[in-house]
Structures are given as C-alpha cells and as structure tokens.
Amino acid sequence: MMHELNLVSGNRSISSASLTPWLLLKQFGLGFNEISIDLLRDDAIEKLGWFSPSLKVPVLIHEDVKVWDALPICEYLNESFLEGRGWPTHQKKRASARSVCAELHGDFSAFKQQWPMQCHLRLVARTDAALDREIARLDSMMSCCRRKYGDGGDYLFGQFSIVDAFMAPFAIALDSHGAQLTAPAAEYCQLLLSNPYVLEWLYEAQMEQKQTHNSTVKLAKAG
Ligand SMILES: N[C@@H](CCC(=O)N[C@@H](CS)C(=O)NCC(=O)O)C(=O)O
C-alpha cells in the first residue's frame, strides 16, 4: 500500500530539484514513500509520464492531490503538515526568506547551466563573467541573510526553513566546483554540507554512482 505522502524524485547525483523537498521532508521528520526515476535511462520519459504533468521531477502525491515543482511542493508541505513552521516565524524574515527562495528558484541560470549539482564529481572551476556575477550574488545573499536575519540558529534565517532546502543544492555545487567564498558564506555552506540528511543524500549519490559503474563494467564484460 502507498504511504500517505509520496515523493517522485530523480537521481541522487544530479536531481537538484528533488533534493529540496526531500530535505524539507527529512528535516521536519515527515514520513514519506519515495518513487525514484532514473532520469538517465531511455525509458525515463515514459516513467515521468506516469506521475508528472510537467514530465519533470519532483512531484508530490498526497491522496488525490498532485503537486509538481519544488517550490509549490514545499509550500504545500508547509501548509498541510508544518503549520507554517517551514518559513521563519517573524513576518519580515519570512518576506525576505520567500524573496531569496524565489530568486534561487527562478534565477541563476548561468550557475545552473555551468555549475549544475553533480554530487559525485570534483571539478576544475571555470567561470565566465555571468557565472562570476551569480556566484558573487549567492555569496552576498548568504552573508547578508546570516548577518541580518541569522539570530536564533546557524541556518540562513536562524532555524532551518524552506530557503535552506533551496540553498542545499547550491552549496553542493559551490563545494564541488571549489568556489572561493567569503567566510560567512563558506561557514553557512559548510553547515548545510554537514547536515545529516544532506550527508545521507550525498552517501546515496555515491552508492548510486558505484551501482552505475558496476553495471557498466558488467555490460562491457558481457559485450
Ligand atoms: N523548476 C522545477 C525543475 C524541475 C526539473 O528541472 N527537474 C529535472 C531534474 S532536476 C527533471 O525532471 N528533468 C527530467 C528531464 O528533463 O527529462 C522544480 O523546481 O521542480
């Protein structure tokens, strides 16, 4: 039987959009069933078609409700299960947290294109002017939010909130590309990277890569 909450997600190593609601669910201890789709397989589109109106992951299925796209999924979880605890309590902080989230979600196209989250890779960092601007913007967002709104905890707005779930894939990508950040931004990224659930995600990404590697070797030997 299916659990009450079902998250349709993509590969651990590449699906940054899946990490966000997954991390929110984990951090707030919400039980869920996960339906993983291997986006790198030829039949991915067919499987996506079974679950996802947008043919993308993540998708949240809760009883007869289907929500797709990381941001509305987080909002739905916040409304339905967290009684608003997904966002900072203070209205001013909440407004800024939502603005940062919207920016992370809809913007940073150079970053997402040139430095996508690839959990298993250590990459030589190459940048161009557009990417440099976006890295600097991320750095200043992190430093500024920590300085202005970070009281009451070590996350971006103090206590863990939806915006940290959106920052996690950026922190992984910044780290794997060896970005040079200012001290407050680097400290915040390190906090995200040492979050137990982010570590769990990264571990599973590593296992996923080993499996892919082993299947490729087996196929090569069989061939
Ligand atoms: N804005 C969407 C982005 C979703 C998205 O791009 N998902 C990727 C994986 S991270 C996907 O499903 N790709 C499948 C494909 O393009 O075939 C969200 O935040 O949920």
PDBQT file of the ligand as one rigid body, heavy atoms in Angstrom, charges set to zero:
ROOT
HETATM    1  N1  LIG A 301      11.540  24.072 -11.655  1.00  0.00    +0.000 N 
HETATM    2  C1  LIG A 301      11.447  22.642 -11.496  1.00  0.00    +0.000 C 
HETATM    3  C2  LIG A 301      12.610  22.000 -12.185  1.00  0.00    +0.000 C 
HETATM    4  C3  LIG A 301      12.393  20.521 -12.337  1.00  0.00    +0.000 C 
HETATM    5  C4  LIG A 301      13.495  19.877 -13.132  1.00  0.00    +0.000 C 
HETATM    6  O1  LIG A 301      14.155  20.505 -13.978  1.00  0.00    +0.000 OA
HETATM    7  N2  LIG A 301      13.695  18.583 -12.890  1.00  0.00    +0.000 N 
HETATM    8  C5  LIG A 301      14.678  17.821 -13.618  1.00  0.00    +0.000 C 
HETATM    9  C6  LIG A 301      15.550  17.047 -12.638  1.00  0.00    +0.000 C 
HETATM   10  S1  LIG A 301      16.398  18.090 -11.512  1.00  0.00    +0.000 SA
HETATM   11  C7  LIG A 301      13.955  16.794 -14.470  1.00  0.00    +0.000 C 
HETATM   12  O2  LIG A 301      12.952  16.242 -14.071  1.00  0.00    +0.000 OA
HETATM   13  N3  LIG A 301      14.475  16.507 -15.653  1.00  0.00    +0.000 N 
HETATM   14  C8  LIG A 301      13.907  15.474 -16.464  1.00  0.00    +0.000 C 
HETATM   15  C9  LIG A 301      14.027  15.795 -17.884  1.00  0.00    +0.000 C 
HETATM   16  O3  LIG A 301      14.296  16.959 -18.194  1.00  0.00    +0.000 OA
HETATM   17  O4  LIG A 301      13.815  14.874 -18.673  1.00  0.00    +0.000 OA
HETATM   18  C10 LIG A 301      11.410  22.298 -10.000  1.00  0.00    +0.000 C 
HETATM   19  O5  LIG A 301      11.984  23.047  -9.206  1.00  0.00    +0.000 OA
HETATM   20  O6  LIG A 301      10.815  21.302  -9.615  1.00  0.00    +0.000 OA
ENDROOT
TORSDOF 0
